[in-house]
Amino acid sequence: MPPSITEACKKRKRRAKVYNFHGFVDSSGTINPSGSFRDNIRTFLQECAEPEDYSVAGMPVWSTLLLIQTNNLVLPFYTIEENVHFSPNPFCDHCRCTGWGDNFVCKRKYHVIIPVDGDWNRRLEDGVLDLHTHLLHGLIHCNGFGHLLCINGIEGGSKILCGRELVDLWDRFCSFLGARKISVEDVSKKRSMDLRLLYGVAYGHPWFGRWGYKFCRGSFGVAEYNYSGAIEILSSLELDQIIHDLKNKEMHQIINYYRNLSETQLITLRDLLRFMLTVKSCPCAQKKHILPAKANDSYPASKSSARLADMQNKVVVKQKSVRFRKFSSLVSTLDSRWPIRRLQYAAEVIVNQLKEKKADKLSHGGMTRQEVRDAARMFIGDTGLLDYVLKSMNNVIVGRHVVRRAVNPTTKILEYSIDEHGTGDRVSGMKALEIAENIPAPPMVPGADMYSDLGHLYMKVLLNYPESEVVELATQTILDTKHFVKEWPFRDQDDQILRFVCQVMPSVIEYEGRMDKELPVGEIVMLPLHATVGELKAAAEDAMRDSYCVVEKFVVRDIDGMEDLDDSELLFGIIESGSELVMRGSGMDLNGQLRYERGPDNWKVRCECGAKDDDGERMVACDMCEVWQHTRCNGIEDSGAVPPLFVCVGCCDSLIQSRPEAVVENEENCDDLLMVPASEYVAEFLF
């Protein structure tokens, strides 16, 4: 159980300065939402946060205590400041994949973290920025552009907070501190259903759309009009046509059940999904509506069916408990930044610690995650590696032992245990499997499990609609759209202050051949009403130098449209507050490494799907033209290995045209040849 307010404050040795979780930031009157994020975050850290007496990998840490009144519990809201000059990862992969790779590298990044329930009263450790188990982890650059990296509510392991409450908190934090654009990569699922597809069809936007997140960019060349058209195609599917095309009794039952339940007419798939999600979100209404299903003559739930279902459930539980997989086989399928040998070594260290625990006759039960982690740290210093391996260890075989993970019924804490492979329940598990195969599936009862009904619609209609390339393409288009963004418009609400967005333009010499794309985003500058042109130039210089590495020595010479004005002239009456201004000058360090968030490498991307930039999907570079393309677009499965030699179709064509005598006479063989990205035939020309 998380600590109480008194316990948390006592252990942290500080005064009881606690904020209401559900009203946090709203009550911070000194923060100006119309101001710049770089200024507001400093005010927030000074007034609403307490510095911790330790750092994380050299980065300072602040924490704010938030009170959940319904439970009388307190949780820490951590803020970590990352200085890119000392960071091992100064560039931002999230910016690159979102389409912001041409933004200048910001000097500071601010990480906002709420750890998992069990770590609320523990210190943050090195590697905390690499974990994906936090209840909340957001990153905001000092220019106000940021990313929501992970949300883990009830489904993600929290016993107290749901995802909606966490996103509410994050949204308030961003709004009141003056964030400008926040992106999110939506890969959230519910019972194996992609929510961006489910909610996209039901509401026209992803689950994050309720907070204002909209289309940012699609993977595999998907444009916004493709995304909107795909949603329109799926959402407008008529239910009567679905019943006719699928010819599925269970589908017919589900649709008729919810049509009878609804007070309004359900015509399209959007109508049905929206109604089901509405009923799902109202527990009282759900219980009320489920009861008639048992009494409905159209959908009988006989005692024999219930008995069969009960027997099958027991068998499934027993069957699940005996499914083991070799850890070496498991890690070979994972996309990990650690090599397999390091993962395997870490697993062996963990197994040795569990063996020592089991050999101790004075000890009882298994080891908690923290106990295993602490014991393994004596041999492995990389906590991120340990967390990654521990997350993957459940019913896995390491050497001659099986590692299990289960909740201790007494302590209610997750524990790891170990047994020798080949003993225990394996024989009974095989018998259970035979029993399960001979038990017929119980008849479906629509309304008994809302998510089961949603899953049936999801699988049969959205993923496997019969003989419809249009529906298949629309579904894939929505699934290929993962990046969404929320933008806060520039607000000029105070008549007593002048606000401008100042963009920097380098000199002609610096600009030539250096910046072939649009200018990076500008910085917000605030001035009093009596400010002069010279003060505007000075304020713009300070804002730029404080925010970006590449303009630390930038000097403003002129302002577009104001070249004839003297520095002593007043701005009031000459230029309207809220305008975007372009500053021209010199001193940009365009030869330095810390220029653009995409990094120093300027990869050439040109794929047949239309993608011209890195979208975060798996890619491979042609060994001849060095142009990057998606592996999926070249017939390489995500689970398949990239060939050691890859030559794109365009280079294959040019090679064949240059050596016509080498072309196979049979056209069919020639077509087969071009289907192989890296063939022995192509290698013949290269070596």
MARLUM-329026 format. One record per residue (C-alpha): x, y, z. Coordinates in steps of 0.1 Angstrom, whole numbers, padded with zeros to 4 digits, always signed. Layout:
XYZ ...
// end
This chain:
+0000+0000+0000 +0014+0035-0009 +0024+0056+0021 +0001+0080+0039 +0007+0118+0038 +0024+0118+0073 +0047+0089+0064 +0057+0103+0031 +0066+0137+0045 +0084+0122+0075 +0106+0099+0053 +0113+0128+0029 +0123+0151+0059 +0103+0181+0046 +0074+0202+0056 +0039+0190+0046 +0034+0210+0013 +0009+0189-0005 -0013+0197-0035 -0046+0183-0046 -0041+0157-0073 -0073+0166-0092 -0067+0203-0090 -0030+0205-0093 -0015+0234-0112 -0049+0251-0116 -0043+0268-0082 -0008+0280-0091 -0016+0317-0096 +0020+0329-0102 +0023+0308-0134 +0013+0327-0165 -0003+0303-0191 +0003+0329-0218 +0040+0331-0211 +0068+0309-0224 +0073+0274-0211 +0110+0281-0204 +0100+0307-0179 +0070+0289-0164 +0089+0257-0157 +0114+0276-0137 +0087+0293-0117 +0070+0259-0111 +0102+0244-0098 +0108+0273-0075 +0073+0275-0060 +0057+0241-0064 +0085+0216-0061 +0112+0207-0036 +0148+0198-0048 +0158+0162-0038 +0191+0156-0021 +0203+0134-0049 +0206+0134-0087 +0199+0109-0114 +0229+0103-0137 +0240+0138-0128 +0206+0154-0135 +0189+0174-0107 +0156+0161-0094 +0126+0180-0079 +0095+0164-0064 +0060+0176-0057 +0036+0158-0033 +0001+0153-0047 -0028+0142-0025 -0055+0118-0037 -0083+0128-0013 -0106+0098-0019 -0079+0074-0006 -0060+0099+0016 -0028+0089-0002 +0001+0109-0014 +0022+0103-0045 +0054+0120-0058 +0053+0140-0090 +0090+0142-0101 +0106+0167-0125 +0141+0159-0139 +0161+0185-0158 +0183+0171-0185 +0211+0193-0199 +0218+0182-0235 +0255+0194-0232 +0261+0166-0207 +0235+0141-0219 +0245+0108-0236 +0214+0113-0258 +0213+0150-0268 +0191+0145-0298 +0154+0136-0297 +0142+0104-0315 +0106+0114-0307 +0110+0147-0325 +0125+0130-0355 +0096+0105-0358 +0070+0131-0351 +0082+0153-0379 +0100+0179-0358 +0135+0168-0367 +0144+0202-0381 +0138+0220-0348 +0169+0233-0332 +0183+0212-0304 +0170+0227-0271 +0195+0232-0242 +0172+0216-0216 +0147+0188-0215 +0123+0183-0186 +0111+0148-0177 +0079+0145-0157 +0075+0111-0139 +0051+0094-0116 +0066+0060-0107 +0046+0028-0103 +0027+0025-0071 +0053+0004-0052 +0081+0030-0059 +0063+0061-0046 +0085+0063-0015 +0118+0052-0031 +0146+0072-0047 +0148+0074-0084 +0177+0055-0098 +0199+0058-0129 +0181+0044-0159 +0148+0057-0148 +0143+0076-0180 +0145+0043-0200 +0117+0025-0181 +0082+0021-0196 +0065+0011-0164 +0059+0045-0149 +0023+0056-0144 +0032+0088-0162 +0063+0098-0181 +0063+0130-0202 +0091+0149-0218 +0090+0187-0227 +0118+0206-0243 +0124+0241-0230 +0109+0256-0261 +0075+0240-0252 +0075+0211-0277 +0072+0178-0259 +0060+0142-0259 +0038+0120-0238 +0059+0089-0235 +0039+0065-0214 +0006+0062-0194 +0000+0032-0173 -0033+0033-0154 -0053+0004-0140 -0046-0017-0171 -0009-0009-0167 -0005-0021-0131 -0018+0008-0110 -0041-0001-0082 -0053+0035-0076 -0052+0057-0107 -0068+0051-0141 -0054+0063-0174 -0080+0091-0177 -0069+0107-0144 -0033+0106-0154 -0038+0122-0188 -0060+0148-0171 -0031+0157-0148 -0006+0158-0177 -0030+0180-0198 -0034+0205-0170 +0004+0206-0164 +0010+0213-0201 -0017+0238-0204 -0008+0260-0174 +0029+0259-0180 +0026+0271-0216 +0034+0240-0237 +0031+0246-0274 +0028+0212-0290 +0027+0178-0274 +0029+0145-0294 +0019+0110-0284 +0026+0077-0302 -0007+0059-0296 +0000+0021-0294 -0025+0016-0265 -0045-0016-0265 -0074-0031-0246 -0077-0069-0246 -0055-0070-0278 -0077-0044-0295 -0059-0013-0308 -0077+0017-0293 -0068+0040-0321 -0087+0018-0345 -0116+0011-0321 -0121+0047-0310 -0113+0061-0344 -0142+0043-0359 -0165+0050-0330 -0157+0087-0325 -0136+0098-0354 -0105+0103-0333 -0082+0082-0310 -0087+0077-0273 -0064+0107-0267 -0087+0128-0289 -0109+0137-0259 -0080+0159-0248 -0076+0175-0282 -0050+0153-0298 -0053+0152-0336 -0036+0137-0366 +0001+0146-0367 +0016+0123-0393 +0011+0087-0405 +0036+0060-0410 +0041+0044-0445 +0032+0076-0463 -0003+0079-0448 -0015+0115-0452 -0043+0132-0432 -0068+0129-0460 -0061+0091-0462 -0067+0088-0424 -0099+0108-0425 -0112+0088-0455 -0104+0055-0439 -0123+0064-0408 -0153+0075-0429 -0153+0042-0448 -0153+0020-0417 -0176+0041-0396 -0203+0043-0424 -0205+0005-0428 -0242-0004-0424 -0250-0031-0399 -0276-0048-0421 -0249-0051-0448 -0224-0065-0422 -0250-0092-0413 -0255-0100-0449 -0218-0102-0458 -0206-0121-0428 -0234-0146-0426 -0224-0152-0390 -0249-0162-0364 -0230-0148-0335 -0226-0114-0353 -0263-0114-0360 -0270-0120-0323 -0247-0093-0311 -0260-0066-0334 -0297-0074-0327 -0290-0075-0289 -0276-0040-0288 -0301-0027-0312 -0329-0039-0289 -0310-0024-0260 -0306+0011-0275 -0333+0037-0273 -0321+0052-0306 -0318+0035-0340 -0284+0019-0347 -0277+0020-0384 -0239+0021-0389 -0209+0005-0373 -0201+0039-0357 -0235+0039-0341 -0231+0004-0327 -0195+0009-0314 -0203+0043-0298 -0233+0028-0280 -0213-0002-0268 -0185+0020-0255 -0210+0042-0237 -0227+0013-0220 -0192-0002-0211 -0183+0031-0194 -0214+0030-0172 -0211+0000-0147 -0245+0006-0132 -0262+0006-0166 -0241-0024-0177 -0253-0045-0148 -0289-0034-0154 -0288-0043-0191 -0270-0076-0188 -0296-0092-0167 -0323-0094-0194 -0299-0113-0216 -0302-0143-0194 -0340-0143-0195 -0342-0136-0233 -0355-0167-0251 -0334-0158-0281 -0302-0163-0262 -0306-0191-0237 -0279-0198-0212 -0287-0233-0200 -0272-0251-0170 -0253-0275-0192 -0238-0245-0211 -0228-0229-0179 -0213-0262-0167 -0193-0266-0199 -0181-0230-0196 -0171-0235-0160 -0152-0267-0169 -0135-0250-0198 -0124-0220-0177 -0108-0244-0151 -0090-0262-0179 -0078-0229-0194 -0065-0218-0161 -0046-0250-0156 -0034-0250-0192 -0020-0214-0189 +0000-0223-0158 +0021-0249-0177 +0029-0231-0209 +0067-0225-0208 +0090-0209-0233 +0128-0209-0235 +0142-0175-0225 +0167-0176-0253 +0139-0181-0279 +0119-0153-0263 +0146-0127-0264 +0155-0135-0300 +0121-0121-0310 +0123-0089-0289 +0135-0056-0303 +0160-0048-0275 +0188-0023-0274 +0209-0049-0254 +0225-0079-0272 +0210-0113-0266 +0241-0125-0248 +0237-0097-0222 +0200-0105-0218 +0208-0142-0213 +0236-0134-0188 +0212-0112-0168 +0186-0140-0168 +0212-0165-0155 +0222-0141-0127 +0185-0138-0117 +0180-0176-0117 +0211-0180-0095 +0196-0155-0069 +0163-0174-0069 +0181-0207-0065 +0200-0193-0034 +0167-0181-0020 +0150-0215-0025 +0180-0233-0010 +0177-0212+0022 +0157-0235+0045 +0148-0205+0068 +0132-0186+0040 +0097-0191+0027 +0080-0182-0006 +0096-0165-0035 +0113-0131-0040 +0097-0098-0047 +0107-0079-0078 +0127-0054-0057 +0145-0082-0038 +0155-0099-0070 +0166-0066-0085 +0187-0057-0054 +0203-0091-0053 +0211-0091-0091 +0226-0056-0089 +0256-0071-0070 +0266-0086-0104 +0249-0063-0129 +0250-0025-0126 +0227-0017-0155 +0193-0014-0137 +0176-0007-0170 +0188-0041-0183 +0175-0058-0151 +0141-0042-0153 +0138-0052-0190 +0147-0089-0182 +0125-0091-0151 +0095-0078-0171 +0100-0107-0196 +0105-0135-0171 +0072-0153-0165 +0069-0190-0172 +0102-0190-0190 +0129-0217-0191 +0165-0207-0182 +0189-0236-0184 +0173-0264-0163 +0149-0241-0144 +0115-0226-0149 +0109-0190-0136 +0074-0182-0126 +0058-0149-0115 +0026-0148-0094 +0010-0127-0066 +0015-0140-0031 -0020-0146-0017 -0009-0135+0018 +0012-0104+0011 -0006-0095-0022 +0028-0087-0037 +0041-0100-0070 +0069-0126-0064 +0093-0146-0085 +0098-0183-0079 +0118-0211-0095 +0114-0248-0102 +0134-0274-0120 +0122-0279-0156 +0104-0312-0163 +0088-0315-0128 +0055-0304-0114 +0024-0299-0134 +0036-0308-0169 +0018-0341-0171 -0014-0327-0157 -0011-0298-0181 -0011-0322-0211 -0042-0340-0197 -0058-0306-0193 -0051-0298-0229 -0067-0331-0240 -0098-0323-0219 -0100-0288-0233 -0100-0301-0269 -0129-0324-0262 -0151-0298-0245 -0174-0279-0269 -0173-0241-0267 -0203-0227-0247 -0228-0207-0267 -0222-0169-0269 -0245-0148-0247 -0245-0112-0260 -0242-0086-0233 -0226-0110-0208 -0192-0096-0214 -0191-0062-0232 -0154-0065-0242 -0160-0100-0256 -0187-0086-0278 -0164-0057-0288 -0136-0081-0295 -0158-0102-0318 -0168-0071-0338 -0132-0060-0339 -0119-0093-0352 -0147-0102-0377 -0155-0067-0391 -0125-0045-0387 -0097-0070-0392 -0112-0099-0412 -0141-0085-0433 -0147-0110-0460 -0136-0102-0496 -0133-0065-0492 -0100-0048-0501 -0115-0014-0493 -0122-0023-0457 -0088-0040-0454 -0070-0010-0467 -0090+0014-0445 -0082-0006-0414 -0045-0008-0422 -0044+0030-0429 -0058+0037-0394 -0034+0012-0378 -0005+0029-0396 -0015+0062-0380 +0001+0063-0346 +0014+0099-0341 -0010+0124-0328 -0004+0159-0315 -0021+0186-0294 -0013+0222-0302 -0020+0251-0279 -0026+0283-0299 -0006+0314-0292 -0025+0334-0266 -0023+0372-0264 -0048+0379-0236 -0031+0406-0215 -0034+0441-0228 -0006+0453-0205 +0021+0431-0221 +0034+0428-0257 +0039+0393-0269 +0057+0382-0301 +0069+0349-0316 +0105+0355-0328 +0120+0333-0355 +0157+0334-0363 +0171+0338-0398 +0208+0334-0403 +0229+0355-0425 +0231+0348-0463 +0266+0332-0459 +0254+0309-0431 +0221+0302-0448 +0234+0292-0483 +0233+0255-0487 +0227+0249-0450 +0189+0251-0443 +0169+0237-0472 +0137+0235-0453 +0114+0259-0435 +0127+0279-0405 +0126+0262-0371 +0100+0273-0347 +0102+0307-0330 +0104+0317-0294 +0078+0336-0273 +0091+0370-0261 +0072+0392-0237 +0078+0429-0232 +0062+0459-0214 +0040+0483-0235 +0068+0510-0234 +0095+0487-0249 +0116+0499-0278 +0128+0482-0309 +0163+0478-0294 +0148+0461-0263 +0129+0437-0286 +0161+0427-0303 +0178+0422-0269 +0149+0401-0256 +0149+0380-0287 +0186+0373-0284 +0182+0363-0247 +0153+0340-0255 +0171+0323-0284 +0204+0319-0265 +0186+0305-0235 +0167+0279-0255 +0190+0266-0283 +0225+0254-0286 +0231+0266-0322 +0224+0303-0314 +0244+0308-0282 +0263+0336-0299 +0236+0348-0322 +0233+0386-0326 +0201+0402-0340 +0209+0429-0367 +0175+0435-0383 +0138+0426-0380 +0119+0419-0412 +0096+0448-0419 +0113+0470-0393 +0146+0477-0410 +0140+0515-0412 +0132+0519-0375 +0157+0532-0350 +0164+0511-0319 +0151+0538-0297 +0116+0539-0312 +0086+0525-0292 +0070+0493-0304 +0035+0503-0293 +0015+0515-0322 +0040+0503-0348 +0036+0465-0346 +0006+0445-0333 +0011+0423-0302 +0009+0386-0311 +0028+0390-0344 +0054+0366-0357 +0087+0383-0364 +0118+0371-0383 +0151+0381-0368 +0181+0384-0391 +0216+0383-0378 +0248+0364-0375 +0266+0340-0351 +0248+0308-0357 +0269+0277-0352 +0258+0256-0381 +0290+0236-0381 +0285+0222-0346 +0270+0188-0338 +0241+0201-0317 +0221+0217-0345 +0189+0198-0353 +0168+0174-0331 +0171+0147-0358 +0208+0145-0352 +0239+0151-0374 +0230+0124-0399 +0208+0135-0428 +0194+0102-0439 +0178+0100-0473 +0144+0084-0471 +0124+0075-0503 +0100+0046-0501 +0074+0034-0526 +0047+0041-0500 +0054+0078-0503 +0074+0083-0471 +0102+0109-0474 +0112+0110-0438 +0118+0088-0408 +0084+0078-0393 +0097+0055-0366 +0089+0023-0385 +0115-0003-0393 +0137+0006-0423 +0167-0007-0443 +0192+0011-0465 +0200+0001-0500 +0237-0009-0502 +0240+0009-0536 +0221+0042-0534 +0221+0043-0496 +0184+0054-0496 +0163+0041-0466 +0131+0023-0472 +0106+0004-0451 +0113-0033-0447 +0075-0040-0449 +0073-0022-0482 +0101-0045-0495 +0084-0077-0484 +0105-0082-0453 +0083-0092-0423 +0087-0073-0390 +0098-0106-0374 +0122-0114-0402 +0159-0106-0403 +0172-0079-0426 +0193-0095-0454 +0231-0088-0451 +0229-0074-0486 +0200-0053-0496 +0195-0037-0530 +0163-0018-0538 +0141-0025-0568 +0152+0008-0585 +0188-0003-0583 +0179-0038-0595 +0162-0023-0625 +0193-0002-0634 +0216-0031-0630 +0195-0053-0653 +0193-0025-0679 +0231-0021-0678 +0237-0059-0682 +0208-0071-0705 +0228-0103-0714 +0225-0114-0678 +0188-0112-0677 +0170-0145-0676 +0152-0151-0709 +0120-0163-0692 +0100-0133-0680 +0085-0152-0651 +0120-0159-0637 +0129-0123-0642 +0098-0112-0621 +0108-0136-0594 +0143-0122-0593 +0131-0086-0588 +0110-0098-0558 +0141-0107-0539 +0158-0075-0524 +0192-0091-0520 +0197-0120-0543 +0228-0138-0555 +0220-0124-0589 +0224-0088-0577 +0255-0097-0557 +0271-0109-0589 +0272-0072-0601 +0286-0059-0569 +0314-0082-0562 
// end
